[in-house]
Amino acid sequence: MRPIENAMRPGTGITKLQQLGLEVYRKMGVPRPESVLIFFHGLGLSHMDLEEITPDGTPLGDWVMEPGMVVATHLLWPGGAKERIWLEDVALVGNERAEPFSSWDFDPITGP
């Protein structure tokens, strides 16, 4: 999550951020890193608060970060109940990087 947020700056597209995140998983030796789901959305109840098409009808598949944008990032490493990992964070896009709203770390939460 942190490498992705560190790369969130004005003009960076979500495709580049997804590629960066997948590369981190590859370097970690995660089996089938291409199966990791990485997605982003702005803040809205429907998760569809960003336009999907431009005014001329062209699909908008790679929207870019803008200064002051609040972005939720989700990372899902699939697997069974004891293997999957889900990370979510919300951050404010700045000129150099995104600043997360929370102060927690991303260590796994383990139960009894």
N, C-alpha and C positions, 0 to 999 in steps of 0.2 A: 504494500500500500504506500509506504513512504517514498520509494523511488518514483511511483506514478505521481504522487502529489508534488514531489520536488520538480517534476517536469511540467506540471500544469502552469503554463504562463500564457499570456495573450498570444494568439495565433497558432497554438499547438492544437492539432486535431485529435479527435478521440481514436482514430485508427492508429496514430503514432503511439498514443498512450497505451492502447491495447497491446501493440507489438512489444513495447517496453515491458509491460507486465508479464507477457508470455515468456520473454527472454529471461526474466528473473526466475520464473518457474523452471525453465530449461536448465539454467545454471545450477539450480538446487537439485537437479536430478529427479524431478517429479515425473512419475510414469505418465505417459501420454499427455504432455503439457498442452497440446493442441485442444484437449478436452476441457481445459480451464475456461470458465465463463467470466468475462470481464465486461461490465457495462456501466454506463453513466447516465445520469439524468439530472435535470435541474430540479428545483423544489416545486412540487405540485401534487395534488392529491391523486391524479391519474397517472403520474409518471410520464405523461405525454405532453408536458407543458412547453416543449420545444417543437417548433415547426418541423414536419417531416418532408415537406416539399418547399421549393422556392416559389415566389410569386408566378414564375412562368411555367410551373408544373414539374420542374426537374427534381428528382429525389435528392434529399439532403442527407446523404449517408455519412458524412464526415464533418460534423459541426465542430467549431473551434472554440477554444477558451477565450473569454473576454475578461478584462479587468473588472473586478467586483462581482463576477458571476459566482453564485453558490452552486456547487456541484456535489451530488451524492455519487460515490463510487462503490461498486459491488464487485467482489471477487469470490467466485465459487470454485473450489477444488472438489470435483465430484467424487462420490464413493459411497460406501455403506455408512451406517450410523456411526461407526468408530473410525472411519477414514476421512469423511468429507470435512472440509473447512470452509466456513463462510465468513468473509470479512466485509464490513460496511463502514464507510466513514463519510462525513460531510465536511467540506472545506471551502474556504473563500479564496478565489483565484486572485493572486497578486501579480505584480510585475515580474518577480523573480521565481515564485513558486506559490503553491496553495498553502494556506494556513488552516489546519484542521480546527474545528470548533471544540472538539473533545481533547482531553489530555491523556486518555487511556493508551495503553500499549496494545500490541496485537498478539500477545501470548495466548495460547489456547486456554479456554475456560474449561476446567475439568470438574466433573461432579463426583459424588461418592461412589 
